[in-house]
Amino acid sequence: MTTRSVLSLALVLGLALIFAAPALAEDVSFKAVEKDGAKVWEGGGTIDSKMPVMIKVNNTLAAEHGFSIDSMGVKDVIKPGEEKTITVSPDKIDKNVKEHRVYCQLHPKHVAGTIKVK
């Protein structure tokens, strides 16, 4: 087998492993924005509650905002301009909930978002 053949085979096998590998975590993202005069956690997604969830949060507003998901045990405060990733392990996700409410615990009138379960 030539060097070129070996390299080609290695490339094909490497790509096969990358595309066949199961996901390590479910990703969703939220951004604090203002729409029509209302503050909103915009974003969301659909997750598998048996896998870890990585939630990317970005506060684009001028004030700090809460980021809470009671059914996942998440309660945080995101500073103005801050971006952070919150990881939730499967054992923290309430398996009885099919739509997780995402809200600002600091400002109850802000519009909530959701994360759905597959």
Secondary structure, 3 states (H helix, E strand, C coil): CCHHHHHHHHHHHHHHHHHHCCCCCEEEEEEEEEECCEEEEEEEEEECCCCCEEEEEEECCCCCEEEEEHHHCEEEEECCCCEEEEEECHHHCCCCCCEEEEECCCCCCCECEEEEEC
